[in-house]
Structures are given as structure tokens and as C-alpha cells.
Amino acid sequence: GVEALLLAKNNRDHLIEPIYFRVQPGARIGYMQHEGEEFGFVIEGRFEVSLLDPKTGDEEKYTLEKGDTLYYPSNMPHKWTNVSPKLSIFLAAVTPPTF
């Protein structure tokens, strides 16, 4: 239910990795955790994004819709879930390249 398209070649030669995600209704990405920072921009649909504090385990949840953005340290376990009844799309920029 998730299609991830890398938007730049030879990502290991760059500092930022841009990724275009197409996510089917109900599908999710994560929980993931990695070094660096991450930025997400919702192009279409609606996502629930969960971030876990790695020290306390406390969870923060955000509902993002078209045009919304989120920036967070990638060492926080994070999950993106499509909570829309249709295909949802977001663009992520990850540093350092991870995928």
C-alpha cells in the first residue's frame, strides 16, 4: 500500500534525500527511527503522524492535510498513516540519506 519514489539519483552523494510517497487508504509507513532530521509536506489527502519521545515513550499525534508540513528529528520513532478514504501523497526530505 506504499510506493516510495526517490527523486534524486546517487542519494549517498548528497546531504538531503527527497522522497515522494504515495500511500493507499489505511496504509502506513513506520514506526521508523534513524539519524538526522526529516521534513514532510502533504500534497494530497490526510495523514496521522505519530512521533514517540525516545526517552519517555510519550506519543505526539498530528493530523496533516493538503498543504501542511511537519519537521522533526528522525531519531524519534515516527509513523505516517493515511487516514483518508483515498490515495494520499506526501513529499519527504530526509537528512542524511537513509533509503
C-alpha positions in Angstrom: 0.0 0.0 0.0 3.0 2.3 0.0 5.0 3.5 -3.0 8.2 5.5 -2.3 9.9 7.2 -5.3 13.4 8.6 -4.8 13.6 12.0 -6.5 17.4 12.2 -6.9 20.0 9.9 -8.2 23.0 8.8 -6.2 21.5 9.9 -2.9 24.5 8.8 -0.9 26.5 11.6 -2.6 24.1 14.2 -1.3 23.1 15.6 2.1 19.4 15.5 1.6 17.2 12.7 0.2 13.9 13.8 -1.4 11.2 11.1 -1.5 7.7 11.2 -3.0 5.3 8.9 -1.1 2.0 7.5 -2.5 0.0 5.8 0.3 -3.2 3.9 -0.1 -6.1 4.3 2.3 -5.3 2.8 5.7 -1.7 2.0 4.8 1.2 3.2 7.0 4.9 3.8 7.0 6.7 3.1 10.3 7.4 3.2 13.0 10.9 4.1 11.8 13.8 5.6 13.5 17.1 6.8 12.0 19.7 9.5 12.5 19.2 13.1 11.2 16.2 15.2 10.5 13.0 14.9 8.4 10.6 17.3 6.7 7.2 16.3 5.3 4.8 18.2 3.1 1.3 16.8 2.3 0.5 17.2 -1.4 -2.9 15.4 -1.3 -5.1 13.7 1.3 -4.8 13.4 5.1 -2.2 11.7 7.3 -1.9 11.0 11.0 1.7 11.3 12.0 2.8 9.8 15.3 6.1 10.8 17.0 7.4 8.9 20.0 9.8 10.6 22.5 12.7 8.1 22.6 13.4 8.9 26.3 9.9 8.8 27.8 7.9 6.8 25.2 5.3 9.7 25.2 3.4 9.9 21.9 2.6 13.1 20.0 0.0 12.8 17.2 -0.6 15.3 14.3 -3.3 15.3 11.7 -1.9 16.8 8.5 -3.9 17.7 5.4 -3.1 19.2 2.0 -0.5 22.0 2.4 0.5 21.1 5.9 4.2 20.5 6.9 6.0 18.8 9.7 9.7 18.9 10.7 11.2 16.6 13.4 14.4 14.8 14.5 14.4 11.4 12.8 15.7 9.7 16.0 12.1 10.0 17.3 10.3 6.8 16.2 7.8 8.1 13.6 4.8 6.7 11.7 2.8 8.1 8.8 -0.7 6.6 8.4 -3.1 7.5 5.5 -6.4 8.3 7.4 -8.1 9.5 4.2 -10.5 7.2 2.2 -8.4 7.9 -0.9 -4.8 7.8 -2.1 -2.7 10.3 -0.1 0.6 11.8 -1.2 3.4 13.5 0.7 6.9 14.7 0.0 9.7 14.0 2.5 13.2 15.4 2.7 15.5 13.3 4.9 19.0 14.1 6.1 21.2 12.2 5.9 20.0 9.9 3.1 18.6 6.8 4.6 16.6 4.8 2.0 
